[in-house]
Amino acid sequence: MPFDDDEPVFRRSKFGTNRYEYNPDSPVGMALIVLSLLVAGVVLLLMHEHAGPFARPADRETYTPAPVLPSAPSVDSWQP
C-alpha cells in the first residue's frame, strides 16, 4: 500500500548489492526523493546562471594572470 506509515524510510537495493535506497512507499522516503530532486535542480540552475556560490568574481578588472615563464632555456642561449 502506498504511503504506509509502517514502511521503513530506506530499503535494500534490488540489484543484489549491499546498498540502500529511499523507499517511495514511505511518506518520509518520498519526501526525501522529492527534496533530493529539488536540491539537485536548484544547484544545476544556479550553476547554469552563474548565481549564488557559482557567481563569477565581480572585480574582473583587478585580475592579473600569472606571468608566463619559459619551461626550457631558449635555443640561442645554448653554448657548446
C-alpha positions as CSV (number, residue, x, y, z in Angstrom):
1,M,0.0,0.0,0.0
2,P,1.5,3.4,-0.9
3,F,2.4,5.8,1.9
4,D,2.1,3.2,4.6
5,D,3.5,4.7,7.9
6,D,4.8,1.3,8.8
7,E,7.2,1.2,5.8
8,P,10.9,1.8,6.5
9,V,12.4,5.0,5.1
10,F,15.3,3.0,3.5
11,R,15.2,-0.4,1.8
12,R,17.8,-2.7,0.3
13,S,18.6,-2.2,-3.3
14,K,17.1,-4.9,-5.6
15,F,20.4,-5.1,-7.6
16,G,22.0,-7.6,-5.2
17,T,24.4,-5.1,-3.7
18,N,24.6,-4.1,0.0
19,R,23.4,-0.6,-0.8
20,Y,20.2,1.1,0.4
21,E,17.8,3.3,-1.4
22,Y,14.9,5.6,-0.5
23,N,11.6,3.8,-0.1
24,P,9.0,5.6,-2.1
25,D,6.2,3.7,-0.3
26,S,7.1,5.6,2.9
27,P,6.0,9.2,3.2
28,V,9.4,10.2,4.6
29,G,11.1,8.3,1.8
30,M,9.0,10.0,-0.8
31,A,9.7,13.4,0.8
32,L,13.4,12.7,0.7
33,I,13.2,11.7,-3.0
34,V,11.4,15.0,-3.9
35,L,13.7,17.1,-1.7
36,S,16.8,15.5,-3.4
37,L,15.4,16.2,-6.8
38,L,14.6,19.8,-5.9
39,V,18.0,20.5,-4.4
40,A,19.8,19.0,-7.5
41,G,17.6,21.1,-9.8
42,V,18.3,24.3,-7.9
43,V,22.0,23.6,-7.9
44,L,22.0,22.9,-11.6
45,L,20.1,26.1,-12.2
46,L,22.5,28.2,-10.1
47,M,25.4,26.7,-12.0
48,H,23.8,27.5,-15.3
49,E,23.0,31.1,-14.4
50,H,26.3,31.7,-12.6
51,A,24.5,32.8,-9.5
52,G,24.9,32.2,-5.8
53,P,28.1,30.4,-4.9
54,F,28.8,29.8,-8.6
55,A,28.8,33.6,-9.4
56,R,31.7,35.0,-11.3
57,P,34.0,37.4,-9.4
58,A,32.7,41.0,-9.6
59,D,36.1,42.7,-9.9
60,R,37.3,41.3,-13.2
61,E,39.5,44.5,-13.8
62,T,41.9,43.7,-11.0
63,Y,42.6,40.2,-12.1
64,T,46.2,39.7,-13.4
65,P,47.2,36.3,-14.7
66,A,50.4,34.7,-13.6
67,P,53.4,35.6,-15.8
68,V,54.3,33.2,-18.5
69,L,57.7,31.7,-17.7
70,P,59.7,29.7,-20.2
71,S,59.9,26.0,-19.3
72,A,63.2,25.5,-21.0
73,P,66.1,27.8,-22.0
74,S,65.9,29.3,-25.4
75,V,67.9,27.8,-28.2
76,D,70.0,30.9,-28.6
77,S,71.4,30.7,-25.0
78,W,72.9,27.2,-25.5
79,Q,76.6,27.1,-25.9
80,P,78.7,24.0,-26.6
